[in-house]
Amino acid sequence: MAPKVLESATVSENPQSYENENVHAVYDEIASHFSSTRYKPWPIISAFMSSIATGWIGLDAGTGNGKYLPLPLDRPTDIFTIGLDRSFNLLKIARTAGESKQPREVIWGDVLGQGWRLGVFVSPLNHYTQTPAKSLAGFMQDYAISIATIHHLATHERRVKAIQRLLESVSPDHGRILIYVWAIEQDELSKRKVIEDDDIVSDGKGRDVVVPWVLSPQKSGGEHSAEPQIFSRYYHMFAKGELTGLVQDAANSLGIEMGTPHEGKKPFAPRRGVEIIQDGWERSNYYVELRLWELAVVE
């Protein structure tokens, strides 16, 4: 059966209340069923986690059922990833994510806030004390991922703020970030269609849609005991270039340069920047990988 075009969403004047009803409440209801469908890590995300240096500490902002917390599978204790999510029921599953079922560190919180205090994420390998700027790096994570989370935020401003939080959460001189969001352009295996085949997205703006989740009831005596429940989740489906545009807006708001540390003149004042390592489209998602950098004053 060909996928149907998703219904458009109309966000209320209070985006926080809208998300509470159309995102957070839904995931708490479907947590167990949702988790059973989310078990295989995506290749680019697995490769990113495998490239993280031994001893680094990181954040999974919007961890869901925690399927990325055990990575990398070939050296699972070499790095330490802490999961943060708004769904308490998903966090209960994430608490023992992975085949080993060993306890994971998870935090109940919002990706727009800070579910931690300064100094709680300290990687011994990066705990500098020589200067105030270096000392600050020790209070931040070495890396952060946000997978399939930011597209649940109902306004442009809130999506920018979520990326600001990621930029603020990692070390300014070596922090790494990977972000994934759903795309308007769905692949041939997708059950969803965001726009009609003859529609063209020319404004660079994504589309607000409602994505249904069908929760089948438990079987009783071999037969379904009731009709399936359908829950509607809010998504902002991203247009091409929109995610990198959010990164630019977030960096500008924090006074962080976009580009490589070798671009521009020699610094006569400290410079902070963020470089896009890679970005693209994979299996109905847009992604971007970032690296932060910091340059001292040249004498």
N, C-alpha and C positions, 0 to 999 in steps of 0.2 A: 504494500500500500504506500502510495506517495505521501510524503509528509505534508501536513497542512500548515498554512501560514499562521504564525502565532498571533494571538490577540494583543492589541496594543494596550499599554498600561497608562493610566492617568494618575500621576503622583499627587497626593494631597498637599495642602499648604504646610503641613507639619511633616517633613520627611522622616524624622526620627520615629514618630508614631506610625507612619506608613510602613517603615521597615520592620518595626516591632510586630505588626500584624501580618505583613506579607512576606517576611523573610524569617525572623527569629522564631516566632511562634510556630511556623510551619516546620522548620528543621527540628524543633523539639518534639513535634508530633511524629515525624517520619524518620527519626534518627536511626533506629535499628534497621529498617528496610533500606534506607539510603546508604548506610554503611556497608550493607551486604553487596551493593553494586559498585563500590569504590574500594578496590583492593590492589590494582596494578599501577605502579608508578609510571609516569610518562617518561620517555627516553631522555628528553632534554633536561628534565628536572633531575632525573637520576644521574646524568652526566655532571650537572652542576654540583650536586651534593658530593659526588665522588672526587671533584676537583678541590674541595675545601681542605685546607691544611689541617693536619693533625693538631689537636689541642684547641681548636677554635670553638667558640660558643655562638649559637645563633637562635633566631626566632622564626617560628612558622606562624605567621599572622593570618588566622582563619584556618586553623589546622584541621577542622572537621573531625573525622574519625582517626586522625593521626597517622595516616598511611605513610607519610614522609618522615616521621620521627625516627624510625629505625635505620634510615639510610646514612651512609652507604652500606649496603648489605655485606660487602666483602671486608669491611673493617668497621663494624657497627659501634665500637666503643671509642673510636679515634676522635670523633667530634661529638658535641653535645647540643642537641636542638630542643628548645623549649616550645611547646605548643600553646597558642592562645586562641580562644574561640568564644563566641557569644552564646552558643548552644550548650547548656549544661549536660543534656543527654548525650550529645556527641562527644563531649569531653570525657564522660564516664567510659565511653568506648576507647577513646584515644589513650586513656590512662594505661592500658595494657596493649597498645598497638604492636603488631609484629608477631611472628611465629613463636618467639621465646616467651611472650606474655610477661616480660619483665616490666616493672613499674616505670612509667614515663613521667617527666615533669610537665604538667599542664597548668594553665592559668585561665580562669574565667574572666573575660574582659572584652572590650570593644576595640576594634582596630583603629578607631578614631581617638581613643584615649591612650592612657599608658597604664597597663596592668602590672607595672613594676615600679620600684623606687630606684633612684640613681645609685649606682654602685652594686646592684644585685647581680648584674652580668659582668663578671670580671674574668677575662681569660688571662691566666698567669703568664702566657707567652707574650701578651701585648699590654701588660700593666706597666705603663711608663710613669715615671715620677719626676723626670728632669725639669719639665716646664709645665705651666698650667694647661697649655693646649695638649701636650702629650698625656698629661694626667687625665684629662677629660676623655681621651680615647679609651682609657682603661675602664671607664664606666659604661662603655657601649659595647654592643655585640659586634662580632666579626662579620656576620652575614645574616641575611633575612630572606625569607621567601614568602610570597603571598600568592596562593594558587586558587583560582576560581572564587575569589572573595570580593574584590573591589567592584565587580559588576553587580553586586547586590546593593550598592549604595545609590540612593535615589536622586542625587543631584550632582552636577559637575563640581560644585564647591566641595562636597563631601568626598568625592573621589580624589580631588587634588589633595585634600587634607590627609587622606589615608596614605598617599605616597609621601607627603611631608613627614608623616610619622615614621615611615620606613627609613627615609633619608636621615632622620634624627636619631634613629635607633641603632645605627651601625657606626663603626669607627670612621671618623672623617678622613683618615689617611690610608685606609686599606679596606674599608667595608665593601661587601659585595651583596647585591640584591638581585632576585629573580621574581618577576611578576607575570602571572597568567590571567587572562580574562577571556570570556566567550566573545566570539566574533559574529558579525552579521553574516559573513560568508561561511556557511556550513558545508561540510564535505558530503560526499555521496552516501556515506554510512549513517549520517545523522537522521534522527527521527524528527528533527525540527526544521522549519523554514521560516526565516525572519521576514523576508520580503518576497514579492512575486518575482518570477524569473525575468520578466521584462522591466522590472524596476531598476533604477540606477541611483546609487548613493553618491551624490556630487557635492554635498555640503560638508562632508567630513565629520558629520555628527552621527552618533549611534542611534539606536532605536530602543525605546522603553517598551518592554513586552511582559506578558504573563506566561510563564511556563508551567504547565500542569504536571503534577506528580500523582500517579494513580497508586493508591495503597490498597492492595487486595486484603480482604479480611482473612482471619485464620480459618482453616478448614475444620469442620466438625463432622465426624462420621463420613468423611470422604466428599462432603459437599460444602460449598461456601455457605457460611452462616448469615451473610448479609451482602448488600450491594457494596461494590468497591467505593472507597472514599477518594475524592479528587481534591487535592490541595493546590492552590495557585501560588507560585513563587514569583516575586519581582526580579527581573533582570534588565540591566542596561547592556544591550548587545553592541559591541564596539565596532566602529568604522575603521578603515585602514588609516593609519597615522594618528588616530585619536589617543592611543595609549602613550606614545612618545610625546605627544602634545601635553598630556597631563604631567609627565615627568618634567618637561620644560617649565610648565607653570609652577610646579611644586618647587623646583630648584630656584627659580626666580624669586619666589616668595621668601625663601630662606637665604638669599644672597649668595647662592652657590652657582658657579660658572658651569656651563654645559660645554663639553669638549675634552680633549686630551690635555694632560699637564704640560705638554710641549708646545701647545698653541699659545700665541700671544707673546708679549714682551717679558723680559726678565722681571721677576717680582720685586718691587721696591716696597711692597707691603705683603703680608701673608695672603696667599691665594688658596681658596678651597673650590673644588670642582667635582663634577660627576661625569663619567664617560660611559657612553652606550657601547657595550662590548658586542652585543648582537641583539637583533630584534627581527621578528618575522611572524609567520602564520604557520600553525601546526594543528592539523586535525580539528578544525572549527574553533581554534583559539588564536589570539594574538599574545605574544610574549615579548618581554624586553629584559635583558640582563645588564646590570649597571655595576660600575666600580667607582668608588669615591677616592679622591686624592687630595693631597694637601702639600703646598710648597712653602718653604720658609723664605724669609727675606734674603736676597743676595747682597752680601757686604761689598 
